[in-house]
Amino acid sequence: MRIRTGIAMVAMLAATTITTAFAQAGADTYKAKCAMCHGVDGMGATPAGKAMGAKPFNSPEYVKASDADLIAGTTNGKGKMPAQKGKLTDAQIKDAVAYIRTLQKK
């Protein structure tokens, strides 16, 4: 019984560590590639964001959008936002979208 409990605890710790690593990767990508327009807080209130008409990530449009929609918009571009395909990897885009979801909860 102790062995199973120990194994379960190690698995939970590993999963938490991996999730934290992905969250950090998304935050790093967001801060390096997205924050200049979308803002550190995701409100789009930067000079570049205002010029491009960036909407806050907590707006209903973004909150109800699926991750697939946000990934597609980031990959292919949408409106005045340029496509990130070839500039960011698929994993970086996915991780950045996961980070954006954390900004929506603040």
Biopython code that builds the backbone (N, CA, C, O; Angstrom):
import numpy as np
from Bio.PDB.StructureBuilder import StructureBuilder

atoms = [
    (1, "MET", "N", (0.818, -1.190, 0.000)),
    (1, "MET", "CA", (0.000, 0.000, 0.000)),
    (1, "MET", "C", (0.868, 1.263, 0.000)),
    (1, "MET", "O", (0.570, 2.226, -0.706)),
    (2, "ARG", "N", (1.935, 1.252, 0.789)),
    (2, "ARG", "CA", (2.815, 2.408, 0.852)),
    (2, "ARG", "C", (3.501, 2.662, -0.483)),
    (2, "ARG", "O", (3.698, 3.811, -0.880)),
    (3, "ILE", "N", (3.856, 1.608, -1.157)),
    (3, "ILE", "CA", (4.526, 1.754, -2.451)),
    (3, "ILE", "C", (3.590, 2.411, -3.451)),
    (3, "ILE", "O", (3.993, 3.324, -4.172)),
    (4, "ARG", "N", (2.332, 1.953, -3.503)),
    (4, "ARG", "CA", (1.364, 2.550, -4.428)),
    (4, "ARG", "C", (1.118, 4.013, -4.100)),
    (4, "ARG", "O", (1.025, 4.843, -5.004)),
    (5, "THR", "N", (1.014, 4.334, -2.833)),
    (5, "THR", "CA", (0.817, 5.722, -2.424)),
    (5, "THR", "C", (2.024, 6.566, -2.829)),
    (5, "THR", "O", (1.879, 7.685, -3.320)),
    (6, "GLY", "N", (3.205, 6.016, -2.617)),
    (6, "GLY", "CA", (4.427, 6.724, -3.005)),
    (6, "GLY", "C", (4.511, 6.947, -4.503)),
    (6, "GLY", "O", (4.893, 8.026, -4.955)),
    (7, "ILE", "N", (4.156, 5.935, -5.269)),
    (7, "ILE", "CA", (4.167, 6.056, -6.728)),
    (7, "ILE", "C", (3.156, 7.102, -7.178)),
    (7, "ILE", "O", (3.446, 7.913, -8.057)),
    (8, "ALA", "N", (1.981, 7.084, -6.583)),
    (8, "ALA", "CA", (0.952, 8.067, -6.937)),
    (8, "ALA", "C", (1.425, 9.483, -6.621)),
    (8, "ALA", "O", (1.190, 10.405, -7.403)),
    (9, "MET", "N", (2.080, 9.658, -5.498)),
    (9, "MET", "CA", (2.576, 10.992, -5.130)),
    (9, "MET", "C", (3.669, 11.460, -6.087)),
    (9, "MET", "O", (3.698, 12.632, -6.462)),
    (10, "VAL", "N", (4.553, 10.574, -6.481)),
    (10, "VAL", "CA", (5.610, 10.919, -7.440)),
    (10, "VAL", "C", (4.983, 11.297, -8.787)),
    (10, "VAL", "O", (5.413, 12.261, -9.420)),
    (11, "ALA", "N", (3.981, 10.551, -9.221)),
    (11, "ALA", "CA", (3.305, 10.849, -10.486)),
    (11, "ALA", "C", (2.634, 12.215, -10.432)),
    (11, "ALA", "O", (2.707, 12.975, -11.397)),
    (12, "MET", "N", (1.982, 12.537, -9.316)),
    (12, "MET", "CA", (1.333, 13.843, -9.186)),
    (12, "MET", "C", (2.355, 14.963, -9.196)),
    (12, "MET", "O", (2.131, 16.004, -9.815)),
    (13, "LEU", "N", (3.466, 14.763, -8.523)),
    (13, "LEU", "CA", (4.526, 15.765, -8.497)),
    (13, "LEU", "C", (5.099, 15.968, -9.897)),
    (13, "LEU", "O", (5.340, 17.102, -10.309)),
    (14, "ALA", "N", (5.316, 14.892, -10.619)),
    (14, "ALA", "CA", (5.843, 14.988, -11.988)),
    (14, "ALA", "C", (4.865, 15.722, -12.890)),
    (14, "ALA", "O", (5.278, 16.560, -13.692)),
    (15, "ALA", "N", (3.586, 15.426, -12.774)),
    (15, "ALA", "CA", (2.570, 16.093, -13.599)),
    (15, "ALA", "C", (2.526, 17.583, -13.292)),
    (15, "ALA", "O", (2.408, 18.397, -14.207)),
    (16, "THR", "N", (2.619, 17.949, -12.025)),
    (16, "THR", "CA", (2.625, 19.354, -11.633)),
    (16, "THR", "C", (3.859, 20.054, -12.178)),
    (16, "THR", "O", (3.768, 21.186, -12.653)),
    (17, "THR", "N", (5.001, 19.403, -12.117)),
    (17, "THR", "CA", (6.240, 19.981, -12.615)),
    (17, "THR", "C", (6.161, 20.197, -14.125)),
    (17, "THR", "O", (6.579, 21.239, -14.630)),
    (18, "ILE", "N", (5.631, 19.220, -14.837)),
    (18, "ILE", "CA", (5.491, 19.343, -16.295)),
    (18, "ILE", "C", (4.524, 20.461, -16.642)),
    (18, "ILE", "O", (4.807, 21.264, -17.531)),
    (19, "THR", "N", (3.381, 20.530, -15.955)),
    (19, "THR", "CA", (2.400, 21.583, -16.206)),
    (19, "THR", "C", (3.006, 22.948, -15.935)),
    (19, "THR", "O", (2.789, 23.887, -16.701)),
    (20, "THR", "N", (3.760, 23.066, -14.858)),
    (20, "THR", "CA", (4.418, 24.322, -14.527)),
    (20, "THR", "C", (5.428, 24.697, -15.602)),
    (20, "THR", "O", (5.535, 25.871, -15.959)),
    (21, "ALA", "N", (6.159, 23.739, -16.118)),
    (21, "ALA", "CA", (7.131, 24.011, -17.177)),
    (21, "ALA", "C", (6.441, 24.508, -18.436)),
    (21, "ALA", "O", (6.921, 25.448, -19.070)),
    (22, "PHE", "N", (5.316, 23.892, -18.813)),
    (22, "PHE", "CA", (4.581, 24.345, -19.994)),
    (22, "PHE", "C", (4.001, 25.741, -19.773)),
    (22, "PHE", "O", (4.031, 26.577, -20.676)),
    (23, "ALA", "N", (3.479, 25.992, -18.583)),
    (23, "ALA", "CA", (2.936, 27.308, -18.272)),
    (23, "ALA", "C", (4.034, 28.359, -18.351)),
    (23, "ALA", "O", (3.806, 29.456, -18.860)),
    (24, "GLN", "N", (5.218, 28.035, -17.854)),
    (24, "GLN", "CA", (6.331, 28.980, -17.907)),
    (24, "GLN", "C", (6.772, 29.207, -19.342)),
    (24, "GLN", "O", (7.084, 30.337, -19.717)),
    (25, "ALA", "N", (6.803, 28.162, -20.145)),
    (25, "ALA", "CA", (7.178, 28.308, -21.554)),
    (25, "ALA", "C", (6.196, 29.225, -22.268)),
    (25, "ALA", "O", (6.600, 30.078, -23.058)),
    (26, "GLY", "N", (4.917, 29.054, -21.994)),
    (26, "GLY", "CA", (3.896, 29.914, -22.604)),
    (26, "GLY", "C", (4.043, 31.360, -22.163)),
    (26, "GLY", "O", (3.891, 32.277, -22.969)),
    (27, "ALA", "N", (4.339, 31.566, -20.885)),
    (27, "ALA", "CA", (4.539, 32.916, -20.364)),
    (27, "ALA", "C", (5.757, 33.569, -21.011)),
    (27, "ALA", "O", (5.725, 34.746, -21.369)),
    (28, "ASP", "N", (6.812, 32.805, -21.156)),
    (28, "ASP", "CA", (8.030, 33.333, -21.779)),
    (28, "ASP", "C", (7.780, 33.727, -23.227)),
    (28, "ASP", "O", (8.200, 34.801, -23.660)),
    (29, "THR", "N", (7.101, 32.868, -23.977)),
    (29, "THR", "CA", (6.785, 33.174, -25.377)),
    (29, "THR", "C", (5.878, 34.393, -25.459)),
    (29, "THR", "O", (6.110, 35.292, -26.267)),
    (30, "TYR", "N", (4.846, 34.423, -24.623)),
    (30, "TYR", "CA", (3.917, 35.551, -24.624)),
    (30, "TYR", "C", (4.654, 36.858, -24.350)),
    (30, "TYR", "O", (4.472, 37.840, -25.070)),
    (31, "LYS", "N", (5.476, 36.869, -23.320)),
    (31, "LYS", "CA", (6.186, 38.098, -22.959)),
    (31, "LYS", "C", (7.148, 38.547, -24.050)),
    (31, "LYS", "O", (7.327, 39.747, -24.262)),
    (32, "ALA", "N", (7.768, 37.594, -24.744)),
    (32, "ALA", "CA", (8.736, 37.929, -25.791)),
    (32, "ALA", "C", (8.075, 38.320, -27.108)),
    (32, "ALA", "O", (8.599, 39.171, -27.827)),
    (33, "LYS", "N", (6.933, 37.716, -27.437)),
    (33, "LYS", "CA", (6.371, 37.884, -28.779)),
    (33, "LYS", "C", (4.990, 38.538, -28.836)),
    (33, "LYS", "O", (4.586, 39.017, -29.896)),
    (34, "CYS", "N", (4.267, 38.567, -27.730)),
    (34, "CYS", "CA", (2.873, 39.028, -27.766)),
    (34, "CYS", "C", (2.629, 40.294, -26.948)),
    (34, "CYS", "O", (1.801, 41.127, -27.315)),
    (35, "ALA", "N", (3.346, 40.433, -25.850)),
    (35, "ALA", "CA", (3.069, 41.510, -24.900)),
    (35, "ALA", "C", (3.267, 42.900, -25.485)),
    (35, "ALA", "O", (2.643, 43.854, -25.020)),
    (36, "MET", "N", (4.121, 43.035, -26.493)),
    (36, "MET", "CA", (4.350, 44.369, -27.045)),
    (36, "MET", "C", (3.074, 44.972, -27.630)),
    (36, "MET", "O", (2.927, 46.194, -27.655)),
    (37, "CYS", "N", (2.162, 44.144, -28.095)),
    (37, "CYS", "CA", (0.873, 44.637, -28.593)),
    (37, "CYS", "C", (-0.257, 44.362, -27.602)),
    (37, "CYS", "O", (-1.063, 45.244, -27.308)),
    (38, "HIS", "N", (-0.307, 43.150, -27.099)),
    (38, "HIS", "CA", (-1.423, 42.744, -26.244)),
    (38, "HIS", "C", (-1.263, 43.172, -24.793)),
    (38, "HIS", "O", (-2.215, 43.089, -24.018)),
    (39, "GLY", "N", (-0.068, 43.631, -24.412)),
    (39, "GLY", "CA", (0.174, 44.071, -23.046)),
    (39, "GLY", "C", (0.517, 42.908, -22.133)),
    (39, "GLY", "O", (0.120, 41.769, -22.379)),
    (40, "VAL", "N", (1.248, 43.204, -21.092)),
    (40, "VAL", "CA", (1.650, 42.183, -20.131)),
    (40, "VAL", "C", (0.417, 41.539, -19.502)),
    (40, "VAL", "O", (0.425, 40.353, -19.172)),
    (41, "ASP", "N", (-0.650, 42.336, -19.337)),
    (41, "ASP", "CA", (-1.874, 41.853, -18.703)),
    (41, "ASP", "C", (-2.927, 41.352, -19.695)),
    (41, "ASP", "O", (-3.995, 40.897, -19.287)),
    (42, "GLY", "N", (-2.629, 41.435, -21.001)),
    (42, "GLY", "CA", (-3.566, 40.963, -22.014)),
    (42, "GLY", "C", (-4.696, 41.930, -22.334)),
    (42, "GLY", "O", (-5.674, 41.544, -22.975)),
    (43, "MET", "N", (-4.579, 43.173, -21.900)),
    (43, "MET", "CA", (-5.648, 44.152, -22.117)),
    (43, "MET", "C", (-5.517, 44.903, -23.441)),
    (43, "MET", "O", (-6.439, 45.624, -23.825)),
    (44, "GLY", "N", (-4.405, 44.754, -24.139)),
    (44, "GLY", "CA", (-4.222, 45.415, -25.431)),
    (44, "GLY", "C", (-4.064, 46.915, -25.334)),
    (44, "GLY", "O", (-4.264, 47.617, -26.326)),
    (45, "ALA", "N", (-3.708, 47.431, -24.156)),
    (45, "ALA", "CA", (-3.645, 48.868, -23.923)),
    (45, "ALA", "C", (-2.286, 49.483, -24.225)),
    (45, "ALA", "O", (-2.019, 50.612, -23.814)),
    (46, "THR", "N", (-1.426, 48.766, -24.934)),
    (46, "THR", "CA", (-0.127, 49.326, -25.311)),
    (46, "THR", "C", (-0.319, 50.257, -26.511)),
    (46, "THR", "O", (-1.347, 50.180, -27.185)),
    (47, "PRO", "N", (0.643, 51.128, -26.789)),
    (47, "PRO", "CA", (0.515, 51.974, -27.983)),
    (47, "PRO", "C", (0.319, 51.139, -29.260)),
    (47, "PRO", "O", (-0.519, 51.473, -30.098)),
    (48, "ALA", "N", (1.087, 50.064, -29.402)),
    (48, "ALA", "CA", (0.940, 49.212, -30.594)),
    (48, "ALA", "C", (-0.416, 48.518, -30.587)),
    (48, "ALA", "O", (-1.058, 48.404, -31.632)),
    (49, "GLY", "N", (-0.855, 48.057, -29.428)),
    (49, "GLY", "CA", (-2.150, 47.393, -29.322)),
    (49, "GLY", "C", (-3.290, 48.323, -29.677)),
    (49, "GLY", "O", (-4.228, 47.932, -30.372)),
    (50, "LYS", "N", (-3.208, 49.556, -29.200)),
    (50, "LYS", "CA", (-4.247, 50.543, -29.515)),
    (50, "LYS", "C", (-4.258, 50.848, -31.016)),
    (50, "LYS", "O", (-5.323, 50.956, -31.625)),
    (51, "ALA", "N", (-3.066, 50.986, -31.606)),
    (51, "ALA", "CA", (-2.975, 51.272, -33.040)),
    (51, "ALA", "C", (-3.529, 50.127, -33.884)),
    (51, "ALA", "O", (-4.093, 50.351, -34.955)),
    (52, "MET", "N", (-3.365, 48.905, -33.397)),
    (52, "MET", "CA", (-3.820, 47.732, -34.142)),
    (52, "MET", "C", (-5.265, 47.347, -33.803)),
    (52, "MET", "O", (-5.849, 46.484, -34.458)),
    (53, "GLY", "N", (-5.835, 47.983, -32.785)),
    (53, "GLY", "CA", (-7.194, 47.647, -32.372)),
    (53, "GLY", "C", (-7.276, 46.330, -31.611)),
    (53, "GLY", "O", (-8.280, 45.623, -31.701)),
    (54, "ALA", "N", (-6.222, 45.994, -30.859)),
    (54, "ALA", "CA", (-6.207, 44.749, -30.087)),
    (54, "ALA", "C", (-7.266, 44.809, -28.997)),
    (54, "ALA", "O", (-7.339, 45.774, -28.235)),
    (55, "LYS", "N", (-8.081, 43.769, -28.933)),
    (55, "LYS", "CA", (-9.118, 43.686, -27.903)),
    (55, "LYS", "C", (-8.553, 42.979, -26.680)),
    (55, "LYS", "O", (-7.648, 42.153, -26.797)),
    (56, "PRO", "N", (-9.086, 43.302, -25.513)),
    (56, "PRO", "CA", (-8.635, 42.607, -24.300)),
    (56, "PRO", "C", (-8.949, 41.115, -24.379)),
    (56, "PRO", "O", (-9.981, 40.716, -24.919)),
    (57, "PHE", "N", (-8.055, 40.303, -23.838)),
    (57, "PHE", "CA", (-8.278, 38.855, -23.860)),
    (57, "PHE", "C", (-9.437, 38.420, -22.972)),
    (57, "PHE", "O", (-9.917, 37.293, -23.093)),
    (58, "ASN", "N", (-9.895, 39.301, -22.076)),
    (58, "ASN", "CA", (-11.046, 38.942, -21.261)),
    (58, "ASN", "C", (-12.370, 39.378, -21.890)),
    (58, "ASN", "O", (-13.423, 39.286, -21.258)),
    (59, "SER", "N", (-12.312, 39.853, -23.137)),
    (59, "SER", "CA", (-13.549, 40.200, -23.836)),
    (59, "SER", "C", (-14.292, 38.913, -24.189)),
    (59, "SER", "O", (-13.670, 37.872, -24.403)),
    (60, "PRO", "N", (-15.625, 38.984, -24.251)),
    (60, "PRO", "CA", (-16.420, 37.775, -24.538)),
    (60, "PRO", "C", (-15.970, 37.033, -25.801)),
    (60, "PRO", "O", (-16.018, 35.804, -25.846)),
    (61, "GLU", "N", (-15.542, 37.759, -26.808)),
    (61, "GLU", "CA", (-15.091, 37.143, -28.061)),
    (61, "GLU", "C", (-13.951, 36.156, -27.819)),
    (61, "GLU", "O", (-13.955, 35.056, -28.371)),
    (62, "TYR", "N", (-12.989, 36.539, -27.005)),
    (62, "TYR", "CA", (-11.845, 35.677, -26.734)),
    (62, "TYR", "C", (-12.152, 34.614, -25.684)),
    (62, "TYR", "O", (-11.653, 33.492, -25.767)),
    (63, "VAL", "N", (-12.968, 34.964, -24.705)),
    (63, "VAL", "CA", (-13.296, 34.004, -23.651)),
    (63, "VAL", "C", (-14.065, 32.818, -24.231)),
    (63, "VAL", "O", (-13.806, 31.672, -23.864)),
    (64, "LYS", "N", (-15.012, 33.089, -25.138)),
    (64, "LYS", "CA", (-15.813, 31.994, -25.697)),
    (64, "LYS", "C", (-15.117, 31.275, -26.856)),
    (64, "LYS", "O", (-15.551, 30.195, -27.256)),
    (65, "ALA", "N", (-14.055, 31.853, -27.394)),
    (65, "ALA", "CA", (-13.324, 31.204, -28.493)),
    (65, "ALA", "C", (-12.646, 29.936, -27.984)),
    (65, "ALA", "O", (-12.150, 29.893, -26.858)),
    (66, "SER", "N", (-12.632, 28.919, -28.813)),
    (66, "SER", "CA", (-11.944, 27.679, -28.441)),
    (66, "SER", "C", (-10.435, 27.889, -28.550)),
    (66, "SER", "O", (-9.965, 28.820, -29.204)),
    (67, "ASP", "N", (-9.692, 27.003, -27.895)),
    (67, "ASP", "CA", (-8.236, 27.049, -28.035)),
    (67, "ASP", "C", (-7.846, 26.897, -29.501)),
    (67, "ASP", "O", (-6.922, 27.559, -29.972)),
    (68, "ALA", "N", (-8.547, 26.030, -30.220)),
    (68, "ALA", "CA", (-8.255, 25.818, -31.642)),
    (68, "ALA", "C", (-8.445, 27.117, -32.431)),
    (68, "ALA", "O", (-7.665, 27.411, -33.337)),
    (69, "ASP", "N", (-9.479, 27.895, -32.090)),
    (69, "ASP", "CA", (-9.704, 29.173, -32.771)),
    (69, "ASP", "C", (-8.564, 30.153, -32.477)),
    (69, "ASP", "O", (-8.076, 30.836, -33.377)),
    (70, "LEU", "N", (-8.151, 30.212, -31.217)),
    (70, "LEU", "CA", (-7.063, 31.125, -30.852)),
    (70, "LEU", "C", (-5.740, 30.691, -31.485)),
    (70, "LEU", "O", (-4.947, 31.525, -31.920)),
    (71, "ILE", "N", (-5.518, 29.399, -31.531)),
    (71, "ILE", "CA", (-4.301, 28.883, -32.168)),
    (71, "ILE", "C", (-4.317, 29.212, -33.662)),
    (71, "ILE", "O", (-3.301, 29.637, -34.213)),
    (72, "ALA", "N", (-5.458, 29.019, -34.316)),
    (72, "ALA", "CA", (-5.574, 29.319, -35.750)),
    (72, "ALA", "C", (-5.372, 30.808, -36.018)),
    (72, "ALA", "O", (-4.686, 31.180, -36.970)),
    (73, "GLY", "N", (-5.963, 31.654, -35.188)),
    (73, "GLY", "CA", (-5.811, 33.094, -35.357)),
    (73, "GLY", "C", (-4.372, 33.544, -35.176)),
    (73, "GLY", "O", (-3.894, 34.435, -35.879)),
    (74, "THR", "N", (-3.698, 32.930, -34.243)),
    (74, "THR", "CA", (-2.300, 33.260, -34.003)),
    (74, "THR", "C", (-1.415, 32.721, -35.131)),
    (74, "THR", "O", (-0.514, 33.410, -35.607)),
    (75, "THR", "N", (-1.678, 31.514, -35.538)),
    (75, "THR", "CA", (-0.875, 30.883, -36.589)),
    (75, "THR", "C", (-1.030, 31.604, -37.920)),
    (75, "THR", "O", (-0.041, 31.918, -38.583)),
    (76, "ASN", "N", (-2.275, 31.866, -38.309)),
    (76, "ASN", "CA", (-2.576, 32.399, -39.642)),
    (76, "ASN", "C", (-2.779, 33.907, -39.684)),
    (76, "ASN", "O", (-2.876, 34.496, -40.760)),
    (77, "GLY", "N", (-2.844, 34.526, -38.516)),
    (77, "GLY", "CA", (-3.133, 35.947, -38.447)),
    (77, "GLY", "C", (-4.635, 36.182, -38.489)),
    (77, "GLY", "O", (-5.398, 35.352, -38.982)),
    (78, "LYS", "N", (-5.038, 37.324, -37.963)),
    (78, "LYS", "CA", (-6.453, 37.664, -37.954)),
    (78, "LYS", "C", (-6.565, 39.173, -37.858)),
    (78, "LYS", "O", (-5.940, 39.793, -36.997)),
    (79, "GLY", "N", (-7.352, 39.759, -38.729)),
    (79, "GLY", "CA", (-7.460, 41.213, -38.744)),
    (79, "GLY", "C", (-6.100, 41.824, -39.021)),
    (79, "GLY", "O", (-5.439, 41.469, -39.996)),
    (80, "LYS", "N", (-5.688, 42.736, -38.168)),
    (80, "LYS", "CA", (-4.383, 43.384, -38.333)),
    (80, "LYS", "C", (-3.235, 42.594, -37.708)),
    (80, "LYS", "O", (-2.068, 42.952, -37.863)),
    (81, "MET", "N", (-3.578, 41.513, -36.997)),
    (81, "MET", "CA", (-2.522, 40.712, -36.373)),
    (81, "MET", "C", (-1.834, 39.860, -37.432)),
    (81, "MET", "O", (-2.490, 39.102, -38.146)),
    (82, "PRO", "N", (-0.515, 39.984, -37.534)),
    (82, "PRO", "CA", (0.199, 39.188, -38.530)),
    (82, "PRO", "C", (0.291, 37.715, -38.139)),
    (82, "PRO", "O", (0.279, 37.372, -36.957)),
    (83, "ALA", "N", (0.380, 36.872, -39.128)),
    (83, "ALA", "CA", (0.540, 35.435, -38.908)),
    (83, "ALA", "C", (1.852, 35.158, -38.196)),
    (83, "ALA", "O", (2.866, 35.803, -38.464)),
    (84, "GLN", "N", (1.823, 34.200, -37.292)),
    (84, "GLN", "CA", (3.029, 33.806, -36.565)),
    (84, "GLN", "C", (3.613, 32.493, -37.090)),
    (84, "GLN", "O", (4.623, 32.003, -36.585)),
    (85, "LYS", "N", (2.962, 31.936, -38.111)),
    (85, "LYS", "CA", (3.469, 30.697, -38.713)),
    (85, "LYS", "C", (4.871, 30.964, -39.255)),
    (85, "LYS", "O", (5.093, 31.927, -39.988)),
    (86, "GLY", "N", (5.798, 30.110, -38.891)),
    (86, "GLY", "CA", (7.186, 30.278, -39.305)),
    (86, "GLY", "C", (7.995, 31.155, -38.366)),
    (86, "GLY", "O", (9.226, 31.140, -38.403)),
    (87, "LYS", "N", (7.307, 31.922, -37.520)),
    (87, "LYS", "CA", (7.988, 32.759, -36.529)),
    (87, "LYS", "C", (7.996, 32.073, -35.165)),
    (87, "LYS", "O", (8.948, 32.194, -34.394)),
    (88, "LEU", "N", (6.909, 31.347, -34.889)),
    (88, "LEU", "CA", (6.783, 30.574, -33.655)),
    (88, "LEU", "C", (6.462, 29.133, -34.029)),
    (88, "LEU", "O", (5.814, 28.879, -35.044)),
    (89, "THR", "N", (6.908, 28.212, -33.226)),
    (89, "THR", "CA", (6.570, 26.808, -33.469)),
    (89, "THR", "C", (5.125, 26.553, -33.033)),
    (89, "THR", "O", (4.540, 27.347, -32.296)),
    (90, "ASP", "N", (4.565, 25.447, -33.491)),
    (90, "ASP", "CA", (3.217, 25.079, -33.065)),
    (90, "ASP", "C", (3.145, 24.951, -31.551)),
    (90, "ASP", "O", (2.159, 25.360, -30.938)),
    (91, "ALA", "N", (4.181, 24.387, -30.948)),
    (91, "ALA", "CA", (4.219, 24.220, -29.484)),
    (91, "ALA", "C", (4.257, 25.577, -28.784)),
    (91, "ALA", "O", (3.593, 25.761, -27.764)),
    (92, "GLN", "N", (5.014, 26.517, -29.310)),
    (92, "GLN", "CA", (5.072, 27.847, -28.701)),
    (92, "GLN", "C", (3.719, 28.533, -28.768)),
    (92, "GLN", "O", (3.299, 29.182, -27.810)),
    (93, "ILE", "N", (3.038, 28.393, -29.893)),
    (93, "ILE", "CA", (1.713, 29.008, -30.040)),
    (93, "ILE", "C", (0.727, 28.366, -29.075)),
    (93, "ILE", "O", (-0.037, 29.064, -28.409)),
    (94, "LYS", "N", (0.741, 27.057, -28.999)),
    (94, "LYS", "CA", (-0.157, 26.344, -28.084)),
    (94, "LYS", "C", (0.110, 26.758, -26.636)),
    (94, "LYS", "O", (-0.830, 27.002, -25.880)),
    (95, "ASP", "N", (1.365, 26.837, -26.252)),
    (95, "ASP", "CA", (1.720, 27.235, -24.894)),
    (95, "ASP", "C", (1.327, 28.691, -24.618)),
    (95, "ASP", "O", (0.878, 29.012, -23.518)),
    (96, "ALA", "N", (1.492, 29.564, -25.605)),
    (96, "ALA", "CA", (1.097, 30.967, -25.430)),
    (96, "ALA", "C", (-0.412, 31.083, -25.250)),
    (96, "ALA", "O", (-0.881, 31.878, -24.436)),
    (97, "VAL", "N", (-1.167, 30.301, -26.001)),
    (97, "VAL", "CA", (-2.632, 30.304, -25.852)),
    (97, "VAL", "C", (-3.009, 29.813, -24.451)),
    (97, "VAL", "O", (-3.912, 30.365, -23.823)),
    (98, "ALA", "N", (-2.332, 28.797, -23.969)),
    (98, "ALA", "CA", (-2.588, 28.318, -22.601)),
    (98, "ALA", "C", (-2.300, 29.432, -21.597)),
    (98, "ALA", "O", (-3.036, 29.593, -20.623)),
    (99, "TYR", "N", (-1.250, 30.192, -21.825)),
    (99, "TYR", "CA", (-0.936, 31.304, -20.936)),
    (99, "TYR", "C", (-1.999, 32.396, -21.033)),
    (99, "TYR", "O", (-2.374, 32.985, -20.019)),
    (100, "ILE", "N", (-2.479, 32.665, -22.226)),
    (100, "ILE", "CA", (-3.544, 33.662, -22.411)),
    (100, "ILE", "C", (-4.762, 33.290, -21.571)),
    (100, "ILE", "O", (-5.415, 34.162, -20.998)),
    (101, "ARG", "N", (-5.065, 32.004, -21.499)),
    (101, "ARG", "CA", (-6.202, 31.557, -20.682)),
    (101, "ARG", "C", (-5.990, 31.927, -19.213)),
    (101, "ARG", "O", (-6.958, 32.204, -18.505)),
    (102, "THR", "N", (-4.742, 31.935, -18.745)),
    (102, "THR", "CA", (-4.503, 32.335, -17.354)),
    (102, "THR", "C", (-4.737, 33.832, -17.168)),
    (102, "THR", "O", (-5.163, 34.264, -16.097)),
    (103, "LEU", "N", (-4.462, 34.625, -18.203)),
    (103, "LEU", "CA", (-4.701, 36.060, -18.125)),
    (103, "LEU", "C", (-6.195, 36.361, -18.063)),
    (103, "LEU", "O", (-6.601, 37.353, -17.458)),
    (104, "GLN", "N", (-7.001, 35.530, -18.672)),
    (104, "GLN", "CA", (-8.443, 35.737, -18.662)),
    (104, "GLN", "C", (-9.039, 35.542, -17.273)),
    (104, "GLN", "O", (-10.129, 36.040, -16.990)),
    (105, "LYS", "N", (-8.350, 34.837, -16.424)),
    (105, "LYS", "CA", (-8.868, 34.529, -15.088)),
    (105, "LYS", "C", (-8.484, 35.590, -14.065)),
    (105, "LYS", "O", (-8.921, 35.530, -12.916)),
    (106, "LYS", "N", (-7.680, 36.547, -14.466)),
    (106, "LYS", "CA", (-7.220, 37.574, -13.517)),
    (106, "LYS", "C", (-8.176, 38.736, -13.486)),
    (106, "LYS", "O", (-7.957, 39.696, -12.748)),
]
sb = StructureBuilder()
sb.init_structure("model")
sb.init_model(0)
sb.init_chain("A")
sb.init_seg("    ")
for serial, (resi, resn, name, xyz) in enumerate(atoms, 1):
    if name == "N":
        sb.init_residue(resn, " ", resi, " ")
    sb.init_atom(name, np.array(xyz, "f"), 0.0, 1.0, " ", f" {name:<3s}", serial, name[0])
structure = sb.get_structure()
